[in-house]
Amino acid sequence: MSGAGLEKPQLITHVQQSLNYTVFECKWVPCSARLLCLGSVPRGTGVIQLYELQSGRLSLLREIEKAKPIKCGTFGATSLQQRYLATGDFGGNLNIWNLEAPEIPVYSVKGHKEIINSIDGVGGLGIGEGAPEIVTGSRDGTVKVWDPRQKDTPVANMEPVQGESKRDCWTVAFGNAYNQEERVVCAGYDNGDIKLFDLKNMSLRWETNIKNGVCSVEFDRKDINMNKLVATSLEGKFHVFDMRTQHPTKGFASISEKAHKSTMWQVRHLPQNRDIFITSGGAGSLHLWKYEYPAQRSKKDSEGVEMGVAGSVSLLQNVTLSTQPISSLDWSPDKRGLCVCSAFDQTVRVLIVTKLSKI
């Protein structure tokens, strides 16, 4: 290997653990060396497994079985003291669990008519101003925002208008939560639609279509004035939108990059550096990217109206870990370069990404 090759970040598998069920999501427990795997066992029930990373291996601390397969989870709306997990399941239920006493949920609502595909939280963990809220996106075509302090009814419900066909919502993400009032939700749909909902004004702020099903959307940070949004798609392409300047007709400036030969399942930004992100692919690969800003982030069009200017992305490293899709990935919020990912080969892997402080 050349000297230049050694300077690049490396993605190293630290631990891998085989599981006897399908994992849909893996998550670090904040402020700990513990992680969760959420999924479905062969008999059709749901499972939450809690592992601890101990001297180079994963030890199972707890296994909890639930009635419905669990599709997604977030700690985003909980306090660091409680660390309650919010989950969305195949039955359309939103549940919040105290992992110390997980027999019955501390909050439960039948949120959707069909499976909850995606969930995100904000206002907890000291990230984002304002109330703790959870957003869920479902196959039933709706996107709903929940306040765990309010029982049974969502604080916002974004659904197709009368006569409009409902689209399967695959991914949701919070952003712009930089003060007590401002907050947006971005949702991606199976037909390529991306919609940005303004929760302060309860309006659709922007929409676009990227021509392919949107598998994952994420803001580089939830708790700052909107900066960048990455969206990944079925055809192995991702788009980076510069969210600082919205043109009245052209919307937000963006660049796209074709990376994987198959579906791009997820994008996750490095918590310690918002310009570095990782994408996971259907062929079992991970790609690590860096975003470079342009010299000027906005310019005036022929009418003198401000419009954004997109930057560029460079590939830092890529690795193939599995023959199956890597469906979920989560960076450790506490230790730079530590991440966990799960694939449909029923394996969870803890990875170490090196040299992230040098780029």
C-alpha positions as CSV (number, residue, x, y, z in Angstrom):
1,M,0.0,0.0,0.0
2,S,1.3,3.4,-0.9
3,G,2.0,6.2,1.6
4,A,-1.0,8.1,0.2
5,G,-3.2,5.1,0.8
6,L,-2.2,5.0,4.5
7,E,-3.2,8.7,4.9
8,K,-6.8,7.9,3.9
9,P,-9.4,6.9,6.5
10,Q,-9.8,3.1,6.8
11,L,-13.0,1.3,7.6
12,I,-12.0,-1.6,9.9
13,T,-14.4,-4.3,11.2
14,H,-13.8,-4.4,14.9
15,V,-16.5,-7.0,16.0
16,Q,-19.1,-8.9,14.1
17,Q,-22.0,-10.8,15.5
18,S,-24.3,-13.3,13.8
19,L,-28.0,-13.1,14.7
20,N,-30.9,-15.5,14.3
21,Y,-33.4,-12.9,13.1
22,T,-33.7,-10.1,10.5
23,V,-32.3,-6.8,11.8
24,F,-34.0,-3.6,10.5
25,E,-32.2,-1.0,12.6
26,C,-29.2,-0.8,14.9
27,K,-28.6,2.1,17.3
28,W,-26.0,3.2,19.9
29,V,-27.4,3.9,23.3
30,P,-26.2,7.5,24.0
31,C,-23.4,7.9,26.6
32,S,-22.6,4.2,26.7
33,A,-20.8,1.3,25.0
34,R,-24.1,-0.3,24.4
35,L,-26.1,-0.8,21.2
36,L,-29.5,-2.0,20.2
37,C,-30.6,-4.3,17.4
38,L,-34.3,-4.0,16.3
39,G,-36.0,-6.5,14.0
40,S,-38.2,-9.5,13.3
41,V,-37.9,-13.1,14.4
42,P,-39.0,-15.9,12.0
43,R,-42.2,-16.5,13.8
44,G,-43.3,-13.0,13.0
45,T,-42.9,-11.2,16.3
46,G,-40.6,-8.2,17.1
47,V,-37.3,-8.3,18.9
48,I,-35.1,-5.7,20.7
49,Q,-31.7,-6.9,21.7
50,L,-29.3,-4.9,23.9
51,Y,-25.6,-5.6,23.5
52,E,-22.5,-4.2,25.3
53,L,-19.2,-3.8,23.6
54,Q,-16.7,-5.4,26.0
55,S,-13.0,-6.0,25.2
56,G,-13.4,-6.7,21.5
57,R,-16.7,-8.6,21.6
58,L,-20.5,-8.0,21.9
59,S,-22.2,-9.5,24.9
60,L,-26.0,-9.8,25.0
61,L,-27.4,-8.1,28.0
62,R,-31.1,-8.3,27.3
63,E,-33.6,-9.7,24.7
64,I,-37.1,-8.4,24.6
65,E,-39.8,-9.9,22.4
66,K,-42.8,-7.8,21.2
67,A,-46.0,-8.7,19.3
68,K,-45.1,-6.9,16.0
69,P,-41.9,-6.8,14.1
70,I,-40.0,-3.6,14.8
71,K,-38.9,-1.5,11.8
72,C,-37.2,1.6,13.2
73,G,-36.2,3.4,16.4
74,T,-34.8,6.6,17.8
75,F,-33.5,8.2,21.0
76,G,-33.8,11.7,19.5
77,A,-36.7,12.9,21.7
78,T,-35.6,11.5,25.1
79,S,-33.4,13.1,27.8
80,L,-29.9,11.8,28.5
81,Q,-31.1,10.8,31.9
82,Q,-34.0,8.6,30.7
83,R,-32.7,7.4,27.4
84,Y,-36.1,6.1,26.3
85,L,-36.3,4.4,22.9
86,A,-39.1,5.2,20.5
87,T,-40.0,2.5,18.0
88,G,-42.2,2.1,14.9
89,D,-43.5,-1.3,14.1
90,F,-45.2,-3.3,11.3
91,G,-48.6,-2.7,12.8
92,G,-48.3,1.1,12.6
93,N,-47.7,1.5,16.4
94,L,-45.5,4.1,17.9
95,N,-44.2,2.9,21.3
96,I,-41.7,4.5,23.7
97,W,-39.8,2.0,25.9
98,N,-37.9,2.3,29.2
99,L,-35.2,-0.2,28.5
100,E,-34.7,-0.8,32.2
101,A,-38.4,-1.9,32.5
102,P,-39.4,-2.8,28.9
103,E,-42.5,-5.0,29.6
104,I,-45.0,-2.3,28.8
105,P,-44.3,1.0,26.9
106,V,-44.3,4.3,28.7
107,Y,-46.1,5.8,25.7
108,S,-48.1,3.9,23.0
109,V,-50.3,5.1,20.1
110,K,-51.7,3.4,17.0
111,G,-50.1,6.0,14.8
112,H,-50.7,4.7,11.3
113,K,-52.9,2.2,9.4
114,E,-49.9,0.4,8.0
115,I,-46.2,-0.2,8.8
116,I,-44.1,2.7,10.1
117,N,-41.1,2.7,7.8
118,S,-39.1,5.5,9.4
119,I,-38.8,7.5,12.7
120,D,-36.8,10.4,13.9
121,G,-36.7,12.4,17.1
122,V,-35.6,15.9,18.1
123,G,-35.6,18.1,21.3
124,G,-33.9,15.4,23.3
125,L,-30.3,14.4,24.2
126,G,-29.5,18.1,24.4
127,I,-29.8,18.3,20.5
128,G,-32.2,20.9,19.1
129,E,-34.2,23.6,20.8
130,G,-37.9,23.3,21.6
131,A,-40.2,20.5,22.7
132,P,-39.3,16.8,22.4
133,E,-41.0,15.5,19.3
134,I,-41.1,12.3,17.2
135,V,-41.9,12.1,13.5
136,T,-43.1,8.9,11.8
137,G,-43.5,8.1,8.1
138,S,-45.7,5.2,7.0
139,R,-46.8,3.1,4.0
140,D,-50.2,4.6,4.5
141,G,-48.9,7.8,2.9
142,T,-48.9,10.0,6.0
143,V,-46.2,11.7,8.0
144,K,-47.1,12.5,11.6
145,V,-45.4,14.5,14.4
146,W,-45.9,13.4,18.0
147,D,-45.2,15.0,21.3
148,P,-44.7,12.3,23.9
149,R,-46.4,14.5,26.5
150,Q,-49.7,14.6,24.4
151,K,-51.6,11.3,24.3
152,D,-53.3,9.8,21.3
153,T,-53.3,12.7,18.8
154,P,-50.4,13.9,16.6
155,V,-49.4,17.6,16.8
156,A,-49.1,17.6,13.0
157,N,-50.4,15.3,10.3
158,M,-49.1,15.7,6.7
159,E,-51.3,13.6,4.5
160,P,-52.2,13.6,0.8
161,V,-55.0,16.0,-0.1
162,Q,-58.4,14.6,-1.2
163,G,-58.1,13.0,-4.6
164,E,-54.3,12.8,-4.5
165,S,-52.9,9.3,-4.6
166,K,-51.1,8.2,-1.5
167,R,-47.5,7.4,-1.8
168,D,-45.4,5.1,0.5
169,C,-43.3,7.3,2.8
170,W,-39.9,5.6,3.2
171,T,-37.9,8.1,5.2
172,V,-38.4,11.1,7.5
173,A,-35.9,13.5,9.3
174,F,-36.1,16.6,11.5
175,G,-34.0,19.7,10.8
176,N,-33.8,23.5,11.4
177,A,-34.4,23.1,15.2
178,Y,-32.1,26.0,16.1
179,N,-34.6,27.9,18.3
180,Q,-37.8,27.3,20.2
181,E,-40.1,28.1,17.2
182,E,-38.3,26.8,14.1
183,R,-38.5,23.2,13.0
184,V,-38.9,21.3,9.7
185,V,-39.6,17.7,8.7
186,C,-38.2,16.3,5.4
187,A,-40.0,13.2,4.0
188,G,-39.0,11.0,1.1
189,Y,-41.4,8.8,-0.9
190,D,-41.3,5.7,-3.1
191,N,-42.0,7.8,-6.3
192,G,-39.0,10.1,-5.8
193,D,-40.8,12.9,-4.1
194,I,-39.0,14.9,-1.4
195,K,-41.2,17.2,0.7
196,L,-40.1,19.8,3.2
197,F,-42.7,20.6,5.8
198,D,-42.4,23.8,7.9
199,L,-43.8,22.9,11.4
200,K,-43.8,26.5,12.5
201,N,-46.1,27.7,9.8
202,M,-47.7,24.3,9.2
203,S,-47.1,24.5,5.5
204,L,-45.3,22.7,2.7
205,R,-42.2,24.8,2.2
206,W,-40.6,23.0,-0.7
207,E,-40.9,19.9,-2.8
208,T,-38.9,18.2,-5.6
209,N,-38.6,14.8,-7.3
210,I,-35.4,12.9,-7.8
211,K,-37.0,10.4,-10.2
212,N,-36.3,7.3,-8.0
213,G,-37.6,6.1,-4.7
214,V,-36.1,8.0,-1.8
215,C,-34.6,5.5,0.7
216,S,-33.0,7.9,3.2
217,V,-32.9,11.6,4.0
218,E,-30.8,13.3,6.6
219,F,-29.8,16.9,7.5
220,D,-26.1,17.3,8.3
221,R,-27.3,18.7,11.7
222,K,-30.8,18.9,13.2
223,D,-30.1,21.7,15.6
224,I,-28.7,24.4,13.3
225,N,-30.1,26.7,10.7
226,M,-30.7,24.4,7.7
227,N,-27.3,23.8,6.1
228,K,-27.3,20.6,3.9
229,L,-29.6,17.7,3.2
230,V,-28.6,14.4,1.7
231,A,-31.1,12.1,0.0
232,T,-30.3,8.6,-1.2
233,S,-32.2,6.6,-3.8
234,L,-33.1,3.2,-5.2
235,E,-30.8,3.6,-8.2
236,G,-27.6,4.0,-6.3
237,K,-27.5,7.8,-6.6
238,F,-27.5,10.4,-3.9
239,H,-28.3,14.2,-3.9
240,V,-26.8,16.9,-1.7
241,F,-29.0,20.0,-1.4
242,D,-27.5,23.3,-0.1
243,M,-30.4,24.4,2.3
244,R,-29.1,27.9,3.1
245,T,-30.6,29.7,0.1
246,Q,-34.1,28.9,-1.3
247,H,-34.8,30.4,-4.8
248,P,-38.5,31.2,-5.3
249,T,-38.7,29.0,-8.4
250,K,-35.5,26.9,-8.6
251,G,-35.6,25.9,-4.9
252,F,-32.4,24.7,-3.4
253,A,-29.1,24.1,-5.3
254,S,-27.9,20.5,-5.4
255,I,-25.4,18.0,-6.8
256,S,-25.9,14.3,-7.4
257,E,-23.4,11.5,-7.4
258,K,-23.8,7.9,-8.6
259,A,-21.9,5.7,-6.2
260,H,-23.4,2.2,-5.6
261,K,-24.5,0.0,-8.4
262,S,-27.6,-0.9,-6.4
263,T,-30.0,0.7,-3.9
264,M,-28.5,3.3,-1.5
265,W,-30.2,2.3,1.7
266,Q,-29.0,4.9,4.2
267,V,-27.0,8.1,4.7
268,R,-25.6,9.1,8.1
269,H,-23.5,12.2,8.9
270,L,-20.6,12.0,11.3
271,P,-21.8,13.6,14.5
272,Q,-18.4,15.3,15.1
273,N,-18.0,16.7,11.5
274,R,-21.1,17.6,9.5
275,D,-19.2,17.6,6.2
276,I,-18.4,13.9,6.4
277,F,-21.1,11.3,5.7
278,I,-21.4,7.6,5.0
279,T,-23.8,5.8,2.6
280,S,-24.7,2.1,2.7
281,G,-25.5,0.1,-0.3
282,G,-27.6,-2.9,-1.5
283,A,-24.5,-4.8,-2.5
284,G,-23.1,-4.8,1.0
285,S,-20.8,-1.8,0.6
286,L,-20.1,1.4,2.6
287,H,-18.9,4.6,1.0
288,L,-17.4,7.5,3.1
289,W,-17.7,10.9,1.6
290,K,-16.6,14.5,2.2
291,Y,-18.5,17.6,1.1
292,E,-16.5,20.6,-0.1
293,Y,-18.2,24.0,-0.1
294,P,-17.9,26.3,-3.1
295,A,-16.0,29.5,-2.9
296,Q,-19.4,31.3,-2.7
297,R,-22.5,29.6,-1.5
298,S,-24.9,31.9,-3.2
299,K,-25.1,34.2,-6.3
300,K,-27.7,36.4,-7.9
301,D,-29.7,35.2,-10.9
302,S,-30.5,37.5,-14.0
303,E,-33.3,39.1,-12.0
304,G,-31.1,39.8,-9.0
305,V,-32.7,37.1,-6.8
306,E,-30.4,35.1,-4.5
307,M,-29.9,31.4,-5.5
308,G,-27.7,28.8,-3.9
309,V,-24.5,27.3,-5.3
310,A,-23.8,23.6,-4.7
311,G,-20.4,22.3,-3.7
312,S,-18.7,19.0,-4.6
313,V,-18.2,15.6,-3.0
314,S,-15.2,13.4,-2.9
315,L,-15.0,9.7,-2.0
316,L,-12.7,9.2,1.0
317,Q,-13.0,5.4,1.2
318,N,-15.2,2.5,0.4
319,V,-15.4,-1.1,1.6
320,T,-17.6,-4.2,0.9
321,L,-18.6,-6.0,4.1
322,S,-21.3,-8.3,2.9
323,T,-23.1,-9.8,-0.1
324,Q,-26.4,-8.5,1.3
325,P,-27.7,-5.0,1.7
326,I,-26.5,-2.9,4.6
327,S,-29.9,-1.7,5.8
328,S,-28.9,0.3,8.8
329,L,-26.0,2.3,10.2
330,D,-25.4,4.5,13.2
331,W,-22.4,6.5,14.3
332,S,-21.5,6.6,17.9
333,P,-22.5,10.1,19.2
334,D,-19.7,9.8,21.9
335,K,-16.6,8.3,20.2
336,R,-15.5,9.6,16.8
337,G,-15.2,7.0,14.2
338,L,-17.0,4.2,16.0
339,C,-20.1,3.0,14.1
340,V,-22.4,0.0,14.0
341,C,-24.2,-1.4,10.9
342,S,-26.5,-4.3,10.2
343,A,-27.1,-6.2,7.0
344,F,-29.7,-8.6,5.7
345,D,-27.1,-11.4,6.2
346,Q,-28.3,-11.3,9.8
347,T,-25.1,-9.9,11.0
348,V,-24.3,-6.8,13.1
349,R,-20.9,-5.2,12.7
350,V,-19.1,-2.7,14.8
351,L,-16.6,-0.7,12.7
352,I,-13.8,1.7,13.5
353,V,-13.2,4.5,10.9
354,T,-9.7,5.9,11.3
355,K,-8.1,9.3,10.6
356,L,-11.3,11.2,10.7
357,S,-9.7,14.0,12.7
358,K,-7.2,14.6,10.0
359,I,-9.6,15.3,7.1
